[in-house]
Amino acid sequence: MEEPIDVHVASDVTDEDASLIKPNANQNSTITVPKVPGLISARYTLAILSFLGLMNIYAMRVNLSVALVAMVNTTLTNHSSVCPTANMSHTPKNGEFTWDESTQGQILGSFFYGYVFTQIPGGLLADRYGAKLIFGLGVLCTAVLTLATPFAARAGYQYLIALRVLEGVGEGVTYPAMHSLWGHWAPPLERSRLVTISYSGSHIGTVLAMPISGLLSELNFLDGWPLAFYVFGTSALIWFVLWMLLVHDKPSKHPRISDVERIYIESSIGDKDDVYYVPWWSIMTSTPVWALVITFFCSTWGFYTLLTNLPTYLKVVLGFDLSQSGFLAAVPYLALWCVMITSGHIADFLISHQIFSTTTTRKIFTVLGLTLPGTFLVFTSYVGCDHTIAMTLLTLSVTSSGLNGSGISVNHLDIAPKYAGLLMGISNMVGSIPGFLGPVVAGVLTEDQETFQRWSVIFWISFGTYLFGTIVYVCLGSAEKQPWAMDSQESSAITHQDINPSIQNDAGIINA
C-alpha cells in the first residue's frame, strides 16, 4: 500500500474518477493510492521492460570489449602480462587479427563517434513524436548491426569501425528517449526508484555480457568470439517485439492501465501535450543545465575508461585469462547494480520524508558517486600485482559510481520534466566524448608499454575529472524545476496562489 500524498489534481480528471479523491481543509486535494489492480502496475511494467531494453543495449555495447581480447593474436602483437598469470587453468586461444593497441583503441572508441551525434535529435524526436518508437528502433538498429559485426571485422578493421559508428548512431537515441518516456510516467516521489530500476539494466547487461562473451569466445564452435555478437543481437530482437506490444508513450494512451494508476500519475505530473516549443536560449543559459552537462562529462570519463578497458587491464596487466577476465570484469557491475537500486529507494525516502531537499539529496549522491570512484581508482595502480586488493579496489570504484543514479542521472527530470529527453540528449552528447576520447588516450599511453606507471597516469586523469565535476555540481547544481520548464498553469499557480514553500516539492504540484 502506498502512502497517502497530497496532490494538485489534473484538470482533466472526470467526476466519476474524482470519487477517488477526498478534499481536505487547506483546499488542496488528497489522493490515496491503493494497491493497483492486476499483477503489476503499468509504470513498473515500463520499468521492467526498459530495464531489459537497456540490459540488451549495454550487452551489445560492451561485448566487444571482451571479445576483442579473443579476436587479437597477442603473440604476434607482443602482449604479455605485467603480473604473473593468476590461476591460469589452460592456454588461452589467440585470435585471428593483428591489431595493435592504437587500432584497438580506435575500434573501442568508434562507437561513440556515432553515439554523440544522435543524442539531441533523439531527445527532440522523443519529446515531440513519442519515445516508445524512438527507443525501440534504436535498439532494433543496434541488434541488426551487432549480428553483422563478425562479417565486418573479417572484411577489415575499417569496416568494423564504420559498423560501430553506425551502432552508436542507433543507440544514441535510446537514453534521451527513455528520459522523455519517464517524463510522462514517473511521479516525483517515485522518480529516483523508477529511474534507477530502469537504468540499472545497463549494468546488468554489463554483468551478463562480460562473462558470457568470455565463455563464448573460448569455444571452438564458429570460432567462438562471433557467438558473443550472435547471442546478444538475437536477444535484442526478441525484446523489441515485447516492447512494441506492451509499452505506451503516456498513461492516457495505455489501453490496460487502471483508472487509479492513471489518475495518480496524471495528478502528480500532469498529462502534458507533446512538446511544441523548445526554449533554446533559456536552456543554453541555464546554470543548472550547464552544471549538469559538465558533471556528466566528468562522471563518464572515469566510467567509460573502465567499461572499455577493464577486460584488457585484467588480462594484460594483472594476468587473468580471458574467461577469468570476463567474470572478474562483471563483478563490479553486479555490485554497482545493487548500490544503484538501493540508493534510489534511499533518495526517495530522504525527499518524501523531508529529511533533505531534492537539491541537497541530488548533491549528496553525486558527490559520493564521483569522489569515491576516483579515489579507489587511483589506489588501484599502487597495489602492484596483489590480485585480491586490485580487484577489491576496482570493484569499489565501479560500485560507488552507482550512487550517481540518484544524483545527476535523474536530475534532468527534476529541473525540466517536459524537456527531459532533450536535456538528457545534451548532457549525454557531451558525456559521450570520453567514450571515444578515453580509449584513444589509453591506447596512446599504453602503446607497447602496458605498465602500472602508464595505467597510473590514466587513473589519475580520471580522478582529476571526477574532482572537477564534484566542485562544479556542488557550486552550481540544482534540482528546482526551472521557470522555462513550467506550464502556464504551474506558472500561474506560483504567481497567484499562496503555497507553503516548506512543503512544496520541486515539481510545485505535490506535497509530501
C-alpha positions in Angstrom: 0.0 0.0 0.0 1.5 3.3 -1.0 1.4 6.3 1.4 -1.3 8.9 1.0 0.0 12.1 -0.6 -1.4 15.5 -1.3 -1.6 16.4 -4.9 -2.8 19.1 -7.2 -5.5 17.4 -9.3 -5.1 17.5 -13.1 -7.9 19.5 -14.8 -9.0 16.6 -17.0 -10.0 14.2 -14.2 -13.7 13.3 -14.6 -16.4 13.5 -11.9 -16.5 9.7 -11.8 -12.8 9.5 -11.3 -12.9 12.2 -8.7 -14.7 9.8 -6.4 -11.3 8.5 -5.6 -10.2 12.0 -4.4 -11.0 13.2 -0.9 -10.7 17.0 -0.2 -9.0 18.3 2.9 -9.2 21.6 4.8 -6.5 23.5 3.1 -8.2 23.5 -0.3 -5.7 21.1 -1.8 -6.9 17.6 -2.6 -5.8 14.3 -1.1 -5.5 11.2 -3.2 -4.9 7.9 -1.5 -3.2 5.5 -3.8 -4.5 1.9 -3.2 -2.9 -1.2 -4.5 -3.1 -1.1 -8.3 -5.4 -3.8 -9.6 -3.7 -6.6 -11.6 -0.4 -8.4 -11.3 1.8 -5.3 -11.8 1.2 -1.6 -12.4 1.8 -0.1 -15.8 4.6 2.2 -14.6 6.5 -0.8 -13.1 5.9 -2.8 -16.2 7.6 0.0 -18.1 10.4 0.0 -15.5 11.0 -3.8 -16.1 10.8 -3.6 -19.9 13.1 -0.6 -20.0 15.4 -2.4 -17.6 15.6 -5.3 -20.1 16.0 -2.9 -23.1 18.9 -1.2 -21.5 20.3 -4.5 -20.5 20.4 -5.6 -24.1 21.8 -2.2 -25.2 24.8 -2.5 -22.9 25.3 -6.1 -23.6 25.7 -5.3 -27.3 27.9 -2.3 -26.4 30.4 -4.0 -24.1 30.6 -7.5 -25.6 33.3 -6.2 -28.0 35.5 -5.2 -25.0 35.7 -8.8 -24.0 35.6 -10.4 -27.5 38.3 -8.1 -28.7 40.7 -9.8 -26.3 40.0 -13.1 -28.1 39.9 -11.6 -31.6 43.5 -10.3 -31.4 46.5 -12.5 -31.7 48.5 -11.4 -28.6 51.6 -13.5 -29.5 52.1 -11.5 -32.7 51.4 -8.2 -31.0 53.9 -8.8 -28.3 51.4 -8.8 -25.5 52.5 -10.2 -22.2 51.1 -9.6 -18.7 52.9 -7.4 -16.3 52.0 -9.6 -13.3 52.4 -13.4 -13.0 49.5 -15.2 -14.6 46.7 -15.7 -12.0 45.3 -19.2 -11.8 45.8 -20.0 -15.5 44.0 -23.3 -15.9 44.6 -23.6 -19.7 46.3 -22.0 -22.6 44.1 -19.2 -23.9 43.2 -19.0 -27.6 44.9 -16.4 -29.8 42.8 -14.6 -32.2 43.0 -14.0 -36.0 43.7 -10.3 -36.0 46.9 -8.5 -35.5 45.6 -5.1 -34.4 47.9 -3.1 -32.2 46.8 -1.1 -29.1 46.2 2.1 -31.0 44.0 0.3 -33.5 42.1 -1.5 -30.7 41.6 1.9 -29.0 40.1 3.3 -32.2 37.8 0.3 -32.6 36.6 0.5 -29.0 36.1 4.3 -29.2 34.4 4.3 -32.6 31.0 3.5 -31.2 30.9 6.9 -29.5 31.6 8.9 -32.7 28.1 7.9 -33.9 26.6 7.9 -30.4 27.4 11.6 -29.8 25.6 12.9 -32.8 22.1 11.4 -32.3 21.6 12.4 -28.6 19.9 15.8 -29.2 17.9 14.6 -32.2 16.8 11.6 -30.2 15.6 13.8 -27.4 13.8 16.1 -29.7 12.1 13.4 -31.7 11.1 11.5 -28.5 9.7 14.6 -26.8 7.7 15.6 -29.9 6.6 12.4 -31.5 6.7 9.8 -28.7 9.5 8.0 -27.0 8.3 4.4 -27.4 9.1 4.0 -31.1 12.3 6.0 -31.0 13.7 3.9 -28.2 12.6 0.6 -29.8 14.0 1.5 -33.2 17.3 2.5 -31.6 17.6 -1.0 -30.0 16.5 -2.7 -33.2 19.1 -0.9 -35.3 21.8 -1.9 -32.8 20.7 -5.5 -32.8 20.9 -5.9 -36.6 24.3 -4.3 -36.7 25.5 -6.5 -33.8 24.6 -9.6 -35.8 26.7 -8.2 -38.7 29.8 -7.5 -36.6 31.8 -10.7 -37.3 31.4 -10.1 -41.1 32.6 -6.5 -40.8 35.6 -7.5 -38.6 36.7 -10.1 -41.2 36.3 -7.6 -44.0 38.8 -5.3 -42.3 39.1 -3.2 -39.2 38.0 -0.1 -41.2 34.6 -1.8 -41.8 34.3 -2.8 -38.1 35.0 0.9 -37.1 32.3 2.0 -39.6 29.8 -0.5 -38.3 30.5 0.5 -34.7 29.9 4.2 -35.6 26.5 3.2 -37.1 25.7 1.2 -33.9 26.4 4.4 -32.0 24.0 6.3 -34.2 21.3 3.8 -33.4 22.0 3.7 -29.6 22.4 7.4 -29.3 18.6 8.0 -29.3 17.9 5.5 -26.5 18.8 7.3 -23.3 17.1 10.6 -24.3 14.1 8.7 -25.4 13.9 6.8 -22.1 14.2 10.1 -20.2 11.4 11.5 -22.3 9.3 8.5 -21.5 9.8 8.8 -17.8 8.9 12.5 -18.0 5.3 11.2 -18.6 5.4 8.2 -16.3 7.5 8.9 -13.2 5.7 10.6 -10.3 8.1 12.9 -8.4 8.1 10.9 -5.2 8.9 7.7 -7.1 11.2 9.2 -9.5 14.5 8.0 -8.1 13.5 4.4 -7.7 11.7 4.0 -11.1 14.6 5.6 -13.0 17.3 3.6 -11.1 15.4 0.4 -11.7 15.2 1.3 -15.4 18.8 2.4 -15.9 20.3 -0.3 -13.7 19.5 -2.6 -16.6 22.6 -1.2 -18.3 24.8 -2.6 -15.6 23.1 -6.0 -15.6 23.8 -6.0 -19.3 27.4 -5.5 -18.5 27.3 -8.2 -15.8 25.9 -10.7 -18.3 27.8 -9.7 -21.4 31.3 -9.8 -19.9 31.4 -13.4 -18.6 29.1 -14.8 -21.3 31.2 -13.1 -24.0 34.3 -14.5 -22.4 33.0 -18.1 -22.3 31.6 -17.9 -25.8 34.9 -16.6 -27.1 36.7 -19.6 -25.7 34.5 -22.1 -27.6 35.6 -23.7 -30.8 32.1 -23.6 -32.4 32.0 -20.9 -35.1 35.4 -19.7 -33.9 34.0 -18.7 -30.5 34.1 -14.9 -30.5 31.4 -14.4 -33.2 28.9 -16.1 -30.8 29.1 -13.1 -28.5 27.5 -11.0 -31.2 25.0 -13.5 -32.4 23.6 -14.3 -29.0 23.1 -10.8 -27.8 21.9 -9.5 -31.2 19.2 -12.2 -31.2 18.2 -11.4 -27.6 17.6 -7.8 -28.5 15.4 -8.7 -31.4 13.1 -10.7 -29.1 13.0 -7.8 -26.7 11.9 -5.4 -29.4 8.7 -7.4 -30.1 7.7 -7.4 -26.4 8.5 -3.6 -26.2 6.3 -2.7 -29.1 3.4 -4.8 -27.8 3.4 -3.8 -24.1 4.7 -0.2 -23.8 2.8 3.1 -24.5 4.0 6.7 -24.6 1.7 8.1 -21.9 -0.7 6.9 -19.3 -3.6 8.4 -21.2 -2.6 6.2 -24.2 -2.3 3.0 -22.3 -5.2 0.7 -23.0 -4.8 -1.5 -20.0 -3.8 0.9 -17.2 -6.2 1.2 -14.3 -8.1 4.4 -13.6 -6.5 4.5 -10.2 -3.0 4.5 -11.5 -3.7 6.8 -14.4 -5.2 9.4 -12.0 -2.3 9.1 -9.6 0.3 9.7 -12.4 -1.5 12.4 -14.2 -2.4 14.2 -11.0 1.3 14.1 -9.9 3.0 15.2 -13.1 0.1 16.1 -15.4 -0.9 14.7 -18.8 1.0 17.2 -20.9 0.8 17.7 -24.6 3.8 16.8 -26.7 6.5 19.5 -26.7 5.7 22.1 -29.3 8.2 24.8 -28.4 11.8 24.5 -27.1 13.2 27.5 -25.2 16.7 27.1 -26.5 18.0 30.4 -25.2 16.7 29.6 -21.7 18.2 26.1 -21.8 21.6 27.2 -23.0 21.9 30.0 -20.5 20.6 27.9 -17.5 23.2 27.5 -14.8 21.7 24.1 -13.5 21.8 22.8 -17.1 25.5 23.7 -17.5 26.3 22.2 -14.1 24.6 19.0 -15.1 26.3 18.8 -18.5 29.8 19.5 -17.2 29.3 17.0 -14.3 28.0 14.4 -16.8 31.2 14.7 -18.8 33.4 14.3 -15.8 31.5 11.3 -14.4 31.5 9.4 -17.7 35.2 9.9 -18.3 36.2 7.5 -15.5 33.2 5.2 -16.1 34.0 4.7 -19.8 37.7 4.3 -19.0 36.9 1.2 -17.0 34.0 0.0 -19.1 36.0 -0.2 -22.3 39.4 -1.1 -20.9 38.8 -3.2 -17.8 39.0 -6.7 -19.6 42.3 -5.6 -21.3 43.7 -4.4 -18.0 42.8 -7.6 -16.2 44.4 -9.8 -18.8 47.4 -7.7 -20.0 48.4 -6.1 -16.7 47.1 -8.4 -13.9 47.5 -11.6 -15.9 44.0 -13.1 -15.8 43.0 -15.4 -18.7 40.1 -14.4 -21.0 37.4 -16.5 -19.2 38.5 -15.1 -15.9 38.7 -11.6 -17.2 35.0 -11.7 -18.3 33.8 -12.9 -14.9 36.0 -10.6 -12.9 35.2 -7.6 -15.0 31.5 -8.3 -14.4 31.7 -8.5 -10.6 32.0 -4.7 -10.1 28.9 -4.0 -12.2 26.8 -6.5 -10.3 27.7 -4.7 -7.1 27.0 -1.4 -8.9 23.5 -2.6 -9.8 22.8 -3.4 -6.1 24.0 0.0 -5.0 22.0 1.8 -7.7 18.7 0.1 -6.8 19.3 0.7 -3.1 20.3 4.3 -3.5 17.1 5.0 -5.5 14.9 3.9 -2.6 17.0 5.8 -0.1 16.9 9.0 -2.2 13.1 8.9 -2.5 12.9 8.2 1.3 15.0 11.3 2.1 13.0 13.5 -0.2 9.5 12.2 0.7 10.1 12.4 4.4 11.7 15.9 4.0 14.9 14.9 5.6 16.7 16.7 2.8 15.5 18.8 0.0 15.6 17.3 -3.5 18.6 19.5 -4.4 20.6 18.5 -1.3 19.8 14.8 -1.9 21.0 15.0 -5.5 24.2 16.7 -4.5 24.9 14.2 -1.7 24.6 11.2 -4.1 26.6 13.0 -6.8 29.5 13.9 -4.6 29.8 10.4 -3.3 29.3 9.0 -6.8 32.2 11.0 -8.1 34.8 11.2 -5.3 34.7 7.6 -4.2 35.2 6.0 -7.6 38.1 8.4 -8.4 39.8 7.7 -5.1 39.6 3.9 -5.4 40.7 4.0 -9.0 43.9 5.9 -8.1 44.7 3.4 -5.3 44.4 0.5 -7.8 47.6 1.4 -9.6 49.7 1.4 -6.4 49.0 -2.1 -5.1 51.1 -3.9 -7.7 50.3 -7.5 -8.6 48.2 -8.2 -5.5 45.2 -9.5 -7.4 42.9 -9.6 -4.4 43.4 -6.0 -3.4 43.4 -4.8 -7.0 40.1 -6.4 -7.8 38.6 -5.1 -4.5 39.6 -1.6 -5.3 38.4 -1.8 -8.9 35.1 -3.3 -7.6 34.7 -0.4 -5.1 35.4 2.1 -7.8 32.8 0.9 -10.2 30.3 0.1 -7.4 30.4 3.6 -5.8 29.7 5.2 -9.2 26.2 3.7 -8.9 25.4 6.4 -6.4 25.2 8.8 -9.4 21.9 7.0 -10.3 20.1 9.0 -7.6 22.2 12.2 -8.4 22.9 13.6 -11.8 21.3 10.7 -13.7 17.8 11.7 -12.6 18.4 15.5 -12.3 17.0 16.2 -15.8 13.6 15.1 -14.6 13.8 17.4 -11.6 14.7 20.7 -13.4 12.6 20.2 -16.6 10.4 17.0 -16.9 8.8 18.4 -20.0 12.2 18.6 -21.8 13.8 15.6 -20.0 14.6 13.8 -23.3 16.2 16.9 -24.8 18.3 17.6 -21.7 19.4 14.0 -21.5 20.4 14.3 -25.1 22.5 17.4 -24.5 24.2 16.1 -21.4 24.7 12.6 -22.8 26.1 14.0 -26.0 28.8 15.8 -24.1 29.2 12.9 -21.7 29.8 10.6 -24.7 33.0 12.4 -25.7 35.1 10.4 -23.1 33.7 7.3 -24.7 35.8 7.8 -27.9 38.5 10.0 -26.4 39.2 7.9 -23.4 40.1 4.6 -25.2 42.3 6.6 -27.7 44.2 8.2 -24.8 44.5 4.9 -23.1 45.8 3.3 -26.3 48.4 6.0 -26.9 49.6 6.0 -23.3 49.9 2.2 -23.2 51.3 1.6 -26.7 53.8 -1.2 -26.2 54.1 -0.1 -22.5 51.3 -1.9 -20.6 52.8 -1.0 -17.2 51.5 0.1 -13.8 53.1 3.5 -14.3 51.3 4.1 -17.6 47.9 2.9 -16.2 48.5 5.2 -13.1 48.5 8.2 -15.5 45.2 7.0 -16.9 43.7 6.6 -13.5 44.9 10.0 -12.3 43.4 11.7 -15.3 40.1 10.0 -14.3 40.5 11.2 -10.7 41.0 14.8 -11.8 37.9 14.8 -14.0 35.8 13.3 -11.1 37.1 16.0 -8.7 36.4 18.9 -11.1 32.8 17.6 -11.7 32.2 17.4 -8.0 33.2 21.0 -7.5 31.1 22.2 -10.4 27.9 20.4 -9.3 28.2 21.4 -5.6 28.6 25.0 -6.5 26.1 25.3 -9.4 23.8 22.2 -9.4 20.1 22.4 -8.6 17.0 20.2 -8.5 14.5 23.0 -8.6 12.1 23.0 -11.5 13.2 25.8 -13.8 10.7 28.6 -14.8 11.2 28.0 -18.5 10.1 24.3 -18.0 6.8 25.2 -16.3 3.4 25.0 -18.0 1.3 28.2 -17.9 -0.9 26.7 -15.2 2.1 26.0 -13.0 3.5 29.5 -13.5 0.1 31.0 -12.7 -0.2 28.9 -9.6 3.1 30.1 -8.3 2.3 33.7 -9.1 -1.3 33.8 -7.7 -1.6 31.1 -5.1 -0.4 31.0 -1.5 1.8 28.0 -1.5 3.7 26.9 1.6 7.3 26.6 0.5 8.3 24.4 3.4 6.2 21.5 2.0 6.2 22.3 -1.8 8.4 19.9 -3.7 10.5 20.6 -6.8 7.6 20.0 -9.2 5.4 22.5 -7.5 2.3 20.3 -7.5 2.9 17.6 -4.9 3.2 18.0 -1.1 4.7 15.1 0.9 
